[in-house]
Protein backbone atom coordinates (compact mmCIF):
# COMPACT_ATOMS: atom_id res chain seq x y z
CA UNK A 1 0.00 0.00 0.00
CA UNK A 2 3.07 2.26 -0.02
CA UNK A 3 3.45 1.64 -3.77
CA UNK A 4 2.05 4.44 -5.90
CA UNK A 5 2.03 2.14 -8.94
CA UNK A 6 -0.11 -0.38 -7.04
CA UNK A 7 -2.52 2.35 -5.99
CA UNK A 8 -2.67 3.73 -9.53
CA UNK A 9 -3.73 0.35 -10.92
CA UNK A 10 -6.33 0.11 -8.15
CA UNK A 11 -7.71 3.55 -9.04
CA UNK A 12 -7.90 2.72 -12.78
CA UNK A 13 -9.81 -0.52 -12.22
CA UNK A 14 -12.22 1.14 -9.79
CA UNK A 15 -12.90 3.89 -12.34
CA UNK A 16 -13.61 1.46 -15.20
CA UNK A 17 -17.35 0.87 -15.79
CA UNK A 18 -18.62 -2.57 -14.71
CA UNK A 19 -15.41 -3.33 -12.82
CA UNK A 20 -14.40 -3.17 -9.17
CA UNK A 21 -11.05 -3.93 -7.56
CA UNK A 22 -10.43 -5.73 -4.28
CA UNK A 23 -7.14 -6.29 -2.50
CA UNK A 24 -5.77 -9.56 -1.18
CA UNK A 25 -2.79 -10.04 1.12
CA UNK A 26 -0.77 -13.03 2.25
CA UNK A 27 -1.17 -13.79 5.93
CA UNK A 28 1.45 -12.69 8.45
CA UNK A 29 1.82 -16.34 9.44
CA UNK A 30 2.86 -17.41 5.95
CA UNK A 31 5.15 -14.43 5.44
CA UNK A 32 7.02 -15.49 8.59
CA UNK A 33 7.59 -18.90 6.99
CA UNK A 34 5.07 -20.81 9.11
CA UNK A 35 2.43 -23.19 7.80
CA UNK A 36 -1.12 -21.84 7.69
CA UNK A 37 -4.33 -23.68 6.87
CA UNK A 38 -6.19 -20.44 6.21
CA UNK A 39 -6.57 -19.37 2.60
CA UNK A 40 -6.24 -15.63 2.01
CA UNK A 41 -9.47 -13.80 1.20
CA UNK A 42 -10.06 -10.35 -0.22
CA UNK A 43 -9.86 -7.42 2.16
CA UNK A 44 -13.06 -5.76 0.93
CA UNK A 45 -15.55 -8.65 0.68
CA UNK A 46 -13.63 -11.67 2.07
CA UNK A 47 -13.98 -13.58 -1.19
CA UNK A 48 -11.65 -16.30 -2.42
CA UNK A 49 -9.21 -15.41 -5.18
CA UNK A 50 -10.77 -18.04 -7.45
CA UNK A 51 -14.05 -16.09 -7.54
CA UNK A 52 -12.53 -13.20 -9.50
CA UNK A 53 -12.25 -12.87 -13.29
CA UNK A 54 -8.84 -11.16 -13.15
CA UNK A 55 -5.91 -11.46 -10.76
CA UNK A 56 -3.44 -8.58 -11.23
CA UNK A 57 -0.01 -8.58 -9.60
CA UNK A 58 2.23 -5.53 -9.37
CA UNK A 59 5.74 -7.00 -9.14
CA UNK A 60 8.37 -4.57 -7.88
CA UNK A 61 11.58 -6.57 -8.17
CA UNK A 62 13.00 -10.03 -8.77
CA UNK A 63 12.56 -11.64 -5.35
CA UNK A 64 8.83 -10.88 -5.47
CA UNK A 65 8.42 -13.63 -8.07
CA UNK A 66 8.49 -16.02 -5.12
CA UNK A 67 5.70 -14.05 -3.41
CA UNK A 68 3.52 -14.31 -6.52
CA UNK A 69 3.94 -18.09 -6.59
CA UNK A 70 3.26 -18.40 -2.86
CA UNK A 71 0.08 -16.30 -3.14
CA UNK A 72 -1.32 -18.50 -5.91
CA UNK A 73 -0.49 -21.69 -4.00
CA UNK A 74 -2.01 -20.35 -0.79
CA UNK A 75 -5.25 -19.63 -2.67
CA UNK A 76 -5.44 -23.10 -4.22
CA UNK A 77 -4.47 -21.97 -7.73
CA UNK A 78 -1.83 -23.90 -9.66
CA UNK A 79 1.20 -21.60 -10.06
CA UNK A 80 2.13 -22.98 -13.47
CA UNK A 81 0.17 -21.46 -16.32
CA UNK A 82 0.13 -24.75 -18.23
CA UNK A 83 -1.61 -26.50 -15.32
CA UNK A 84 -4.53 -24.06 -15.16
CA UNK A 85 -7.71 -24.67 -17.12
CA UNK A 86 -10.18 -22.30 -18.74
CA UNK A 87 -12.12 -22.00 -15.48
CA UNK A 88 -9.33 -20.12 -13.70
CA UNK A 89 -9.11 -16.32 -13.62
CA UNK A 90 -6.75 -14.55 -16.02
CA UNK A 91 -3.48 -13.75 -14.25
CA UNK A 92 -1.92 -10.45 -15.31
CA UNK A 93 1.44 -9.10 -14.12
CA UNK A 94 2.83 -5.59 -14.31
CA UNK A 95 4.89 -3.25 -12.17
CA UNK A 96 8.48 -1.97 -11.96
CA UNK A 97 10.02 -5.37 -12.77
CA UNK A 98 8.66 -5.10 -16.32
CA UNK A 99 11.02 -2.20 -17.05
CA UNK A 100 13.99 -4.56 -16.80
CA UNK A 101 13.34 -8.32 -17.06
CA UNK A 102 9.93 -9.94 -16.71
CA UNK A 103 10.85 -13.26 -18.38
CA UNK A 104 11.08 -15.08 -15.03
CA UNK A 105 7.29 -14.58 -14.80
CA UNK A 106 6.58 -16.40 -18.08
CA UNK A 107 5.80 -19.84 -16.57
CA UNK A 108 3.25 -18.41 -14.13
CA UNK A 109 1.17 -15.62 -15.66
CA UNK A 110 -1.14 -15.42 -18.64
CA UNK A 111 -0.13 -11.92 -19.72
CA UNK A 112 2.32 -9.17 -18.79
CA UNK A 113 1.66 -5.45 -19.23
CA UNK A 114 5.03 -3.77 -19.72
CA UNK A 115 5.80 -0.37 -18.26
CA UNK A 116 3.25 2.30 -17.34
CA UNK A 117 -0.30 0.98 -17.11
CA UNK A 118 -2.42 4.13 -17.44
CA UNK A 119 -3.10 3.89 -21.19
CA UNK A 120 -3.40 0.13 -21.59
CA UNK A 121 -4.99 -1.28 -18.42
CA UNK A 122 -8.52 -0.05 -19.33
CA UNK A 123 -8.06 -1.63 -22.77
CA UNK A 124 -7.04 -4.94 -21.16
CA UNK A 125 -10.14 -4.83 -18.97
CA UNK A 126 -12.25 -4.27 -22.07
CA UNK A 127 -10.71 -7.28 -23.80
CA UNK A 128 -11.55 -9.47 -20.81
CA UNK A 129 -15.15 -8.23 -20.74
CA UNK A 130 -15.66 -8.83 -24.48
CA UNK A 131 -13.92 -12.18 -24.90
CA UNK A 132 -15.99 -15.31 -25.45
CA UNK A 133 -13.10 -17.70 -24.72
CA UNK A 134 -9.62 -17.76 -23.21
CA UNK A 135 -8.04 -18.30 -26.65
CA UNK A 136 -9.86 -15.30 -28.10
CA UNK A 137 -8.81 -13.21 -25.13
CA UNK A 138 -5.14 -14.12 -25.51
CA UNK A 139 -5.33 -13.39 -29.23
CA UNK A 140 -6.77 -9.97 -28.48
CA UNK A 141 -4.11 -9.22 -25.86
CA UNK A 142 -1.38 -10.09 -28.37
CA UNK A 143 -2.53 -7.16 -30.48
CA UNK A 144 -1.45 -4.67 -27.81
CA UNK A 145 2.03 -3.27 -28.43
CA UNK A 146 2.88 -3.37 -24.71
CA UNK A 147 1.47 -6.75 -23.68
CA UNK A 148 3.42 -10.00 -23.67
CA UNK A 149 1.43 -13.25 -23.77
CA UNK A 150 3.89 -15.99 -22.73
CA UNK A 151 3.79 -18.85 -25.19
CA UNK A 152 2.70 -16.59 -28.05
CA UNK A 153 5.92 -15.70 -29.96
CA UNK A 154 4.20 -12.90 -31.85
CA UNK A 155 3.91 -10.89 -28.61
CA UNK A 156 7.52 -11.19 -27.45
CA UNK A 157 8.56 -7.94 -29.14
CA UNK A 158 6.26 -5.86 -26.95
CA UNK A 159 7.56 -2.44 -25.92
CA UNK A 160 7.52 -0.72 -22.55
CA UNK A 161 4.40 1.46 -22.36
CA UNK A 162 4.66 5.19 -21.73
CA UNK A 163 1.64 6.94 -20.26
CA UNK A 164 0.20 10.01 -21.95
CA UNK A 165 1.00 13.24 -20.10
CA UNK A 166 -2.67 13.80 -19.30
CA UNK A 167 -2.50 10.91 -16.81
CA UNK A 168 0.26 12.54 -14.76
CA UNK A 169 0.63 12.87 -11.87
CA UNK A 170 -0.28 9.62 -10.17
CA UNK A 171 -1.51 10.09 -6.62
CA UNK A 172 -2.85 8.06 -3.71
CA UNK A 173 -6.18 6.29 -4.04
CA UNK A 174 -6.21 5.02 -0.44
CA UNK A 175 -4.83 6.63 2.70
CA UNK A 176 -4.28 4.29 5.65
CA UNK A 177 -2.20 4.18 8.84
CA UNK A 178 -1.71 0.43 8.41
CA UNK A 179 1.20 0.53 6.00
CA UNK A 180 4.93 1.26 5.79
CA UNK A 181 4.39 4.94 4.93
CA UNK A 182 1.67 5.40 7.53
CA UNK A 183 -1.08 7.89 6.53
CA UNK A 184 1.20 9.47 3.92
CA UNK A 185 -0.45 10.87 0.78
CA UNK A 186 1.74 10.02 -2.23
CA UNK A 187 1.92 12.16 -5.37
CA UNK A 188 4.31 12.32 -8.31
CA UNK A 189 6.33 15.46 -8.87
CA UNK A 190 7.90 13.93 -11.95
CA UNK A 191 8.26 10.60 -13.73
CA UNK A 192 11.48 9.13 -15.08
CA UNK A 193 14.98 10.58 -14.85
CA UNK A 194 17.31 12.82 -16.85
CA UNK A 195 20.50 11.27 -15.45
CA UNK A 196 22.62 8.49 -16.88
CA UNK A 197 23.67 6.34 -13.89
CA UNK A 198 24.80 3.15 -15.59
CA UNK A 199 23.38 0.72 -13.01
CA UNK A 200 19.85 2.17 -12.96
CA UNK A 201 16.84 0.89 -14.89
CA UNK A 202 15.09 4.26 -14.65
CA UNK A 203 17.88 6.22 -16.35
CA UNK A 204 17.43 8.94 -18.99
CA UNK A 205 17.19 6.48 -21.90
CA UNK A 206 14.19 4.71 -20.31
CA UNK A 207 10.70 5.70 -21.44
CA UNK A 208 11.38 9.24 -22.61
CA UNK A 209 13.57 10.40 -19.77
CA UNK A 210 12.25 12.83 -17.17
CA UNK A 211 8.69 14.19 -17.42
CA UNK A 212 7.90 17.07 -15.09
CA UNK A 213 4.59 17.86 -13.43
CA UNK A 214 3.82 21.56 -12.90
CA UNK A 215 4.07 22.79 -9.30
CA UNK A 216 0.43 23.88 -9.05
CA UNK A 217 -0.74 20.60 -10.55
CA UNK A 218 1.20 18.64 -7.93
CA UNK A 219 -0.17 20.73 -5.09
CA UNK A 220 -3.69 20.65 -6.50
CA UNK A 221 -3.82 16.86 -6.14
CA UNK A 222 -3.19 16.99 -2.38
CA UNK A 223 -6.29 17.24 -0.15
CA UNK A 224 -6.32 20.12 2.33
CA UNK A 225 -6.63 17.85 5.38
CA UNK A 226 -3.55 15.71 4.59
CA UNK A 227 -0.83 15.98 7.22
CA UNK A 228 1.94 13.89 5.59
CA UNK A 229 2.91 14.02 1.92
CA UNK A 230 5.31 11.79 -0.02
CA UNK A 231 6.71 13.35 -3.22
CA UNK A 232 7.47 10.47 -5.56
CA UNK A 233 9.72 10.16 -8.61
CA UNK A 234 12.97 8.56 -9.72
CA UNK A 235 14.65 11.99 -9.58
CA UNK A 236 12.21 14.10 -7.59
CA UNK A 237 14.91 16.39 -6.17
CA UNK A 238 15.81 17.37 -9.77
CA UNK A 239 12.42 19.03 -10.26
CA UNK A 240 13.16 22.75 -10.83
CA UNK A 241 10.26 23.70 -8.54
CA UNK A 242 10.95 21.22 -5.76
CA UNK A 243 11.94 23.84 -3.14
CA UNK A 244 8.76 25.78 -3.86
CA UNK A 245 6.66 22.61 -3.52
CA UNK A 246 8.24 21.65 -0.19
CA UNK A 247 8.02 25.20 1.18
CA UNK A 248 4.35 25.54 0.27
CA UNK A 249 3.53 22.18 1.84
CA UNK A 250 5.44 23.21 4.98
CA UNK A 251 3.35 26.41 5.05
CA UNK A 252 0.26 24.18 5.15
CA UNK A 253 1.71 22.39 8.18
CA UNK A 254 2.50 19.20 6.26
CA UNK A 255 5.38 16.87 6.94
CA UNK A 256 7.03 15.96 3.65
CA UNK A 257 9.09 12.99 2.47
CA UNK A 258 10.91 12.67 -0.87
CA UNK A 259 11.64 9.38 -2.61
CA UNK A 260 15.08 10.49 -3.79
CA UNK A 261 17.58 13.20 -2.81
CA UNK A 262 20.54 13.76 -5.13
CA UNK A 263 23.72 14.90 -3.32
CA UNK A 264 24.48 17.71 -5.77
CA UNK A 265 21.05 19.24 -5.07
CA UNK A 266 21.47 19.44 -1.29
CA UNK A 267 22.16 23.19 -1.05
CA UNK A 268 21.08 25.52 1.77
CA UNK A 269 17.66 26.63 0.42
CA UNK A 270 16.68 22.98 -0.11
CA UNK A 271 17.94 21.84 3.30
CA UNK A 272 16.09 24.75 4.91
CA UNK A 273 12.83 23.73 3.20
CA UNK A 274 13.28 20.08 4.17
CA UNK A 275 13.87 21.06 7.81
CA UNK A 276 10.67 23.14 7.86
CA UNK A 277 8.83 20.10 6.43
CA UNK A 278 9.92 17.86 9.29
CA UNK A 279 13.10 16.20 8.02
CA UNK A 280 15.26 14.81 10.85
CA UNK A 281 17.41 12.42 8.80
CA UNK A 282 19.03 13.53 5.54
CA UNK A 283 19.25 10.59 3.15
CA UNK A 284 21.19 10.40 -0.11
CA UNK A 285 23.30 7.89 -2.03
CA UNK A 286 27.04 7.36 -2.30
CA UNK A 287 26.45 4.40 -4.64
CA UNK A 288 30.14 3.84 -5.45
CA UNK A 289 32.65 3.28 -2.66
CA UNK A 290 35.15 5.76 -4.11
CA UNK A 291 35.22 8.92 -6.20
CA UNK A 292 36.69 6.85 -9.06
CA UNK A 293 33.81 4.35 -9.01
CA UNK A 294 31.20 7.09 -8.82
CA UNK A 295 32.67 8.64 -11.94
CA UNK A 296 32.75 5.25 -13.66
CA UNK A 297 29.03 4.69 -13.08
CA UNK A 298 28.23 8.25 -14.21
CA UNK A 299 27.09 9.31 -10.75
CA UNK A 300 27.28 13.08 -10.21
CA UNK A 301 27.86 12.96 -6.45
CA UNK A 302 31.30 14.31 -5.55
CA UNK A 303 33.18 14.54 -2.27
CA UNK A 304 32.36 18.23 -1.85
CA UNK A 305 28.62 17.57 -2.25
CA UNK A 306 28.52 15.11 0.64
CA UNK A 307 30.68 17.34 2.83
CA UNK A 308 28.35 20.29 2.23
CA UNK A 309 25.26 18.13 2.87
CA UNK A 310 26.68 16.90 6.19
CA UNK A 311 27.56 20.43 7.33
CA UNK A 312 24.15 21.83 6.37
CA UNK A 313 22.30 18.92 8.01
CA UNK A 314 24.11 19.64 11.26
CA UNK A 315 23.62 23.39 10.96
CA UNK A 316 19.87 22.90 10.55
CA UNK A 317 19.60 20.57 13.52
CA UNK A 318 19.10 17.23 11.79
CA UNK A 319 19.88 14.08 13.72
CA UNK A 320 21.86 12.07 11.20
CA UNK A 321 23.04 11.58 7.63
CA UNK A 322 22.07 8.31 5.95
CA UNK A 323 24.05 7.17 2.91
CA UNK A 324 23.25 4.33 0.53
CA UNK A 325 26.17 2.39 -0.94
CA UNK A 326 26.69 -0.44 -3.43
CA UNK A 327 29.55 -2.88 -3.00
CA UNK A 328 30.76 -5.31 -5.63
CA UNK A 329 30.75 -2.94 -8.61
CA UNK A 330 32.89 -4.07 -11.55
CA UNK A 331 36.52 -3.09 -10.97
CA UNK A 332 36.07 -2.41 -7.25
CA UNK A 333 39.13 -3.08 -5.08
CA UNK A 334 39.98 -3.02 -1.39
CA UNK A 335 41.47 0.45 -1.95
CA UNK A 336 38.02 1.72 -2.93
CA UNK A 337 36.55 0.25 0.26
CA UNK A 338 39.30 1.87 2.33
CA UNK A 339 38.61 5.25 0.70
CA UNK A 340 34.93 4.86 1.57
CA UNK A 341 35.71 4.04 5.20
CA UNK A 342 38.01 7.04 5.52
CA UNK A 343 35.52 9.40 3.88
CA UNK A 344 32.56 8.20 5.97
CA UNK A 345 34.71 8.53 9.11
CA UNK A 346 35.38 12.16 8.16
CA UNK A 347 31.67 12.83 7.67
CA UNK A 348 30.84 11.19 11.00
CA UNK A 349 32.88 13.89 12.76
CA UNK A 350 30.36 16.40 11.45
CA UNK A 351 27.09 14.47 11.99
CA UNK A 352 26.23 10.85 12.94
CA UNK A 353 26.24 8.66 9.82
CA UNK A 354 24.32 5.49 8.98
CA UNK A 355 25.57 3.51 5.98
CA UNK A 356 23.03 1.32 4.19
CA UNK A 357 24.76 -1.19 1.91
CA UNK A 358 23.43 -3.36 -0.92
CA UNK A 359 25.51 -5.65 -3.16
CA UNK A 360 25.53 -4.62 -6.82
CA UNK A 361 23.13 -6.62 -9.03
CA UNK A 362 23.31 -5.99 -12.77
CA UNK A 363 19.91 -5.22 -14.32
CA UNK A 364 18.65 -5.73 -17.85
CA UNK A 365 18.16 -2.59 -19.95
CA UNK A 366 21.14 -0.84 -18.35
CA UNK A 367 24.71 -0.33 -19.62
CA UNK A 368 25.94 -2.71 -16.89
CA UNK A 369 23.64 -5.50 -18.05
CA UNK A 370 25.59 -8.76 -18.15
CA UNK A 371 28.14 -7.83 -15.50
CA UNK A 372 28.66 -10.79 -13.13
CA UNK A 373 27.91 -10.87 -9.42
CA UNK A 374 31.01 -10.21 -7.32
CA UNK A 375 30.49 -13.40 -5.33
CA UNK A 376 29.03 -14.04 -1.89
CA UNK A 377 32.44 -14.55 -0.25
CA UNK A 378 33.98 -11.41 -1.75
CA UNK A 379 30.99 -9.24 -0.82
CA UNK A 380 31.05 -10.57 2.74
CA UNK A 381 34.77 -9.85 2.97
CA UNK A 382 34.25 -6.29 1.77
CA UNK A 383 31.45 -5.79 4.30
CA UNK A 384 33.67 -7.07 7.13
CA UNK A 385 36.40 -4.68 6.01
CA UNK A 386 34.01 -1.72 6.10
CA UNK A 387 32.54 -2.68 9.45
CA UNK A 388 35.99 -3.09 10.96
CA UNK A 389 37.24 0.28 9.76
CA UNK A 390 34.01 2.09 10.72
CA UNK A 391 33.54 0.46 14.12
CA UNK A 392 32.55 3.18 16.60
CA UNK A 393 32.40 5.79 13.83
CA UNK A 394 29.31 4.95 11.79
CA UNK A 395 26.41 2.53 11.88
CA UNK A 396 26.65 -0.04 9.07
CA UNK A 397 23.58 -1.93 7.83
CA UNK A 398 23.80 -4.34 4.92
CA UNK A 399 21.36 -6.51 3.00
CA UNK A 400 22.19 -10.19 2.60
CA UNK A 401 24.99 -10.99 0.14
CA UNK A 402 23.39 -14.40 -0.41
CA UNK A 403 19.93 -13.15 -1.29
CA UNK A 404 21.51 -10.44 -3.44
CA UNK A 405 23.04 -13.26 -5.50
CA UNK A 406 19.57 -14.82 -5.86
CA UNK A 407 18.28 -11.43 -7.04
CA UNK A 408 21.18 -11.18 -9.50
CA UNK A 409 20.47 -14.61 -11.01
CA UNK A 410 16.82 -13.68 -11.52
CA UNK A 411 17.66 -10.23 -12.89
CA UNK A 412 19.80 -11.87 -15.59
CA UNK A 413 17.69 -15.01 -15.99
CA UNK A 414 14.65 -16.17 -17.88
CA UNK A 415 11.83 -18.70 -17.72
CA UNK A 416 14.18 -21.48 -16.56
CA UNK A 417 15.24 -19.39 -13.57
CA UNK A 418 11.57 -18.68 -12.86
CA UNK A 419 10.89 -22.43 -12.74
CA UNK A 420 13.89 -22.79 -10.43
CA UNK A 421 12.15 -20.42 -7.99
CA UNK A 422 9.17 -22.78 -7.93
CA UNK A 423 11.48 -25.72 -7.24
CA UNK A 424 13.26 -23.82 -4.47
CA UNK A 425 9.93 -23.03 -2.82
CA UNK A 426 8.94 -26.70 -3.02
CA UNK A 427 12.14 -27.46 -1.12
CA UNK A 428 11.43 -24.99 1.67
CA UNK A 429 12.30 -21.60 0.15
CA UNK A 430 15.57 -21.25 2.08
CA UNK A 431 18.73 -19.79 0.59
CA UNK A 432 20.14 -23.34 0.34
CA UNK A 433 17.08 -24.40 -1.65
CA UNK A 434 17.55 -21.49 -4.07
CA UNK A 435 21.28 -22.20 -4.32
CA UNK A 436 20.68 -25.84 -5.22
CA UNK A 437 18.01 -24.94 -7.75
CA UNK A 438 20.28 -22.41 -9.46
CA UNK A 439 23.34 -24.67 -9.33
CA UNK A 440 21.41 -27.14 -11.48
CA UNK A 441 21.22 -24.39 -14.13
CA UNK A 442 24.93 -23.64 -13.97
CA UNK A 443 24.81 -20.59 -11.69
CA UNK A 444 27.31 -20.37 -8.86
CA UNK A 445 27.37 -17.84 -6.01
CA UNK A 446 31.14 -17.35 -6.32
CA UNK A 447 33.14 -15.80 -9.14
CA UNK A 448 36.88 -16.20 -9.63
CA UNK A 449 38.94 -13.34 -11.03
CA UNK A 450 36.14 -10.84 -10.44
CA UNK A 451 38.56 -8.07 -9.46
CA UNK A 452 40.07 -8.21 -12.96
CA UNK A 453 36.74 -7.33 -14.61
CA UNK A 454 36.86 -3.92 -16.27
CA UNK A 455 33.97 -1.47 -16.12
CA UNK A 456 32.50 -0.75 -19.59
CA UNK A 457 34.14 2.32 -21.13
CA UNK A 458 32.20 5.35 -19.91
CA UNK A 459 33.35 7.82 -22.59
CA UNK A 460 32.37 5.51 -25.45
CA UNK A 461 29.04 4.87 -23.75
CA UNK A 462 28.33 8.61 -23.48
CA UNK A 463 29.16 9.16 -27.15
CA UNK A 464 26.60 6.53 -28.19
CA UNK A 465 23.92 7.50 -25.66
CA UNK A 466 22.83 11.05 -26.33
CA UNK A 467 20.21 12.52 -24.02
CA UNK A 468 16.77 11.88 -25.57
CA UNK A 469 14.35 14.77 -25.77
CA UNK A 470 10.78 14.07 -24.66
CA UNK A 471 8.17 15.52 -27.01
CA UNK A 472 5.00 16.20 -24.98
CA UNK A 473 2.90 16.38 -28.14
CA UNK A 474 3.45 12.70 -28.97
N, C-alpha and C positions, 0 to 999 in steps of 0.2 A: 504493500500500500504506500510505500515511499518511492515508488517508481512512477514517474510522470507518464512514461510510455504505456504502462499498464492501465493507468487511470484514463488516458486518452482513448485507448481501445474500448474501455468500459463505457465512456461517454458516447462514443460513436455508435456502439450497438444499442444503447438505451435510446438514442435519438432516431434510430431507423424504424420506420413504421412496421408494425406487426412483429417486432422483435423486443425481447428484454434480455438483460444480462444479469446473471447471478455469479457469485464468487464462491470458490471452494478451496479449502486449505487442508493440507496434511495435518494430522494431529501432532501435538507436542510429543506424545509418547513415541510415535514412529520417528520423528525427527531426531529424538535422542537415541535412536537405534534399538528401541525395545519393541517387542512384539505387541500388536494390538489387534483385537478381534473386531473392533469397531470400524466400519467403513465410513470414510468421510462423506458428509452430505453438504449441500449448498448452504451458505450462510443466510440467504434471504428466505428460502422456503423449505429448507431441510430436505431437499430432494436428492435422490441418487444421481450420480453422474451419467448413468446409462439412460436416464429419462430425457436427456437434452438432445437436440438435433445437431448441435455444434459444440465441440470442446476446443477452446482457443488457449494456447499457451504462449506467454511472453517469456522468451528465454534470454537471460541477460548475458551469460557467459558459459564456457565449456562445461564446467562441473555441474551446471544445472540440468544437463542431459540426464544425469542419474535421477534427479528429482522428478523429472517428467515421467520416467519409467516407473518409479516408485509410486507416483500418484495413480497411474493407470492400473497397476497391479493392486493397489489398496482398494480401488473401486471395482475390482472384478472384471477389468477390461484387459484383454490380451495386449501386451505391449507391442508385439510385432504386427506390423500392418498386414502382412500376408496371412496371419491367423485370425483376422477379424472379418466377419461376414457383412452382408449388406445391412443387417439389422442394427449395426453399431453406429454411433454418431460419427460424423466427419471430424477428424482431428487435424486442426490447423495450428501451425507454429509461426511465430514472428518474433520480433524483439531485437535487441542490440546484437545478438550473436549472428544475425543474418547479414550484418555488414561485413563480416569477416569470413566465417566458414560454417555453413549450416549443414554440410554433408553428413556429419555424424548423426543427424536427425532422420536421415532418409529411411532407415529400417522401421521407424516407429510412427511417423505421421503421414497423413494422406496428402497434405499440401503445405507449402511454406510460402508465406508472403514476405518478400525481401524488402528491407528498408523501412521507410516511413509509411504508415498504414492509412493516413487520412484520406487519400484519394481512392484507394483500392478496396478497403475493407467493406464499405457499403455495397460495392459491386459484387464482392464475394458473397455477401449475405443475400443479394438478389439472385445470384446463381443457385444457391442452395434452395431458396424458396421456389424457384421455377422448375428445378430439375425433376424429371420423372423417374430417374434411376441413378445409381451411383456412377455407372459408366458415363452417362450423359453429363453428370455433374463434373467429373474429372476432365472430360473433353472440353467442357466450357471453361474450366479453370485454366487449362493449358493455353487458352487464347489470350490470357492476360500477360502482358510483357514483364510483370514483376512477380509472377507466381511460378514456383517449381512444383510439379507433381512427380514425386519420386516414382521411378518405374516407367515414366513417359519421357523418352529421350528428347522429344520435340520441345520440352519445356526447360531443358537444362541450361539453355542460354539466357535465362531470365536475368533482368537487370535490377539493380537496387532502386527502389521507388523513391522519388523525391516529391514531397508534398507541395502543392501550390501555395503561394504566399498568403492567400486569403485564409488558410487554415491556421496560420501562426498568429499569436503564440498558443501553445498548449498550456493548459492550466488545470488545477485540481478539480476533480469531479466529486470527491468525497473527502471530508475533513474528519479525522478521528484521532483521539488520544492514544489509541491502542496500536501503535506502529512505531517504527524506528525513529522517524521524524515526527514526534508527537505533536498533533494539532498544528502542523505547519502547512500553510497554503503554498503550493508550488506553482511557479509560473516561469515560462521561458523568457529570457531577455534576448536570446539569440539562439540560432541553431547552426551546428557545424563549427568549423574552425578555419582561420586564415593562416595558421602556422604549419610548419613542415616537419615536426618531430617524427623521426624515422621509425619509431616503434609503435606509433599510435594509429589505430584504425580510423579515428575521426579527424584525420589531418586535412590539409587544405585541398587535396585532390579528391576527397570523398564527397560525393553528392553536392557539388556546386560550391564547396567551401563554406564561408561564414555568411549567414543570412541574419541581418539585424532586425529587431522589432523596435519600433519607435517608443520613446520613453513614455509618452502619454498613453499609448496603447497597452504597454506593460502595466502601468499603474491602474488603468481603467478596468483591468480584469480582476483586481484584488478587492474583495468586499470590504466595506468600511469597518466591520466589526472584527476583522482578522487581527490577531495579536502577534503572530509569527509568520514570516514570509521566507520561502526558499527561492532564490533566483537561480534558475537552472540553465545550463548550456555548457558545451564542451570548452568554451573559452569566454565565459561570462564576464570576466574581469577585463576583457579586451573591448567590451562595448563602449563606444565613445561617450555615452551618457550614463555610465554606471554610477559615478559619484553622485550625480543628480538624483538617480533613482533611489540610492541608499539614503541620501540625505532627506528626501521627501518622505520616505517610509519612516525614517527616524522621527521626523516632525509629527507623524501620525501617532507615534508611540509604539511602533512595531519593532520587534526584534527581527533581525535579518540574517540569513545564512546564504552563502554563495557556494555553488558546486565546484568552482575552481578559481584559485587565485594565482596569477602568474607573478613570479618574483620581480620582474622588471616593471610591473605596474604598481608595486607597493610603495608609493610615494606618500608624502605627508597628508595631502588633502584626502586621499583614499583611506589611509589609516585613521584619520580623524573621523571620517564618515562611518567607518566600520565600528569604531569605539562607541559613537553615539547610538549605533544600532545594536549594541549589546555584545559585541565581540570580546571574548576574554582570552581566546587562543587563536593565534595567527597561524594559519596552515598554508603551506605552499610545497612545491616539489623540488628536490635536488635532482632526482632522476639518475644522473650519472654520478659515480663516486668521486670523480675528479673533474677539474676544469677541462682537461683534454677530452674525456669521454662525453661531457656535455656538448662540446663543440662537434664531436663526431656524430652525435645523434640529432644535431641541428636544434638543440635546446638553447634558448636565448638567455637563460639564467646565468649570471656571472657572479664572481665572488663579491663584488661591490654591491650587487643587488641584495644579496642575503645579509650582508653586514648592515646595510641601511635599514632593511626590514626589521632586523633584530633590535637595532637602536631605537627605531620609531615605536615598535611594540612596547619596549620598556618605557619609553618616554610617555606613552599614552596609557600606561597602567595595566597593560595586558599581563596575564599570568604566565604564559609560555609561548614558545615557538615550536610548531610541529612541522617536521620535514619528512616528505616521502622520498624513498630511495629505491632504486633497482640495483641488485647485485647480479653478476653473471653476464653482463653485456659482452658481446664479442670484443676480444682484445683487452679485456680487463686484466690487471695484474695486482699483485699484493701492494705495489707502490701506489696504485690508485686508491686502494682501501686505506692505506696509511695516510694519504693526503686527506681523505674524507674524515678520518678520526681526528686529525690535527685541526681541520677546519671547524668541525662541529664542536670540538673542545674550546676553540676560540670564541665561537658564538655563545657557548654555555656560560662564559664569563660575563656576558651582557644580559642574558635572559635564560631561564631554564629551557632546555631543549628536549623534545621527544622525537626519536627517529623511528619512523615506520618503514619497514623494509619488506620488499617483495622480490623474489627471484624473477629475472627476465624470462618471459615466454614470448617467442616470436609468433606474430599473428599474420594470417593471410591478409592480402590487400594492403600490405605495408612494404616499404623498401627492405626491411629486415626479415621478410618472409623467407623461410627456409633455413635461417640460422639455427644451429643446434642448441639444445639445452646444455648449460655448463656442467651439469652432473650434480647429483645429490651430495656426494662427498665434498666436492669442491665448494659448493654453495655453503654447506655447513661449516667448512673450514674458514671461509671468508667471514661468516657471521660470528664465529668464535673470535676471530681476530679483531673485528670491530668491537664486540662486547668487552674484550679484554682491555683494549686501548681506551674505551670510553667509560670504563667502570668508575662510578662515583662522579662522572662528569655529565652524562646524558642518559636518559632512559631509552633503551633499545627494545623495540617490539618487532618481531618478524613473523611472517606467514610461513607455513610449512614448506621446506624445500622438497619434500616427497610429494605432497599434493600439487605443488607447482609443476613438478615433472608430469604428473597425470594431466594437468591442464595443458601443458605444452604438447603432449602426444595428441590430445584431442584437437588442439588448435591447428595442428598440422595434418591431422588424420582425415579419414573419410568414413564411409559406411561400415567398413570392417572394424574400425576403432569404436564406432557406435555399438556394434554387436558385442565387442569386447566389454563394454560397460555393462551390458545386460548379463554377460557371463560373470563378471566380477560381483555384481549384485546377487546373483544366484549363489555365489560362494561366500556371502557375508558382507560384501561392500567395504571391507577393510583395505588399507593401502596394500597389504600383501596380496589380496585377491586381485586388485587392479594391476599390480606389478606382474603377477603370473599371467593374467590375461593378455597384457601387452607384450610380455616376453615371447609369447607364442606367435606374435606378429612380427617379431624381430626388433622390437624397441627395447632399449636398455637404459636404466636410469643413470648410468655413468658414461662419460665421454673421455677418451684418451686424447691428449694433444690439443685440448680445447684452447689453451692459452696461446697457441700458435695461429688461431683463426684470426683473420684480418677483417676489420669492419669494412663493408662496402664503401667505395670511394665516394666521399661526400660531394666533392666539387663536380664530378661527372654526373652525379645524381641531380644536383641543382640545375646543371645545364639542360638536362633532359626533362625537367619537371617544373616548367614555368607555372606561375601562379594563375589558376583559372579565374576568369571573371564571371560572376553570376549575373545573368540577364533576367531581371524580375519580370520582363514581359513574356518570357517563355512559359 
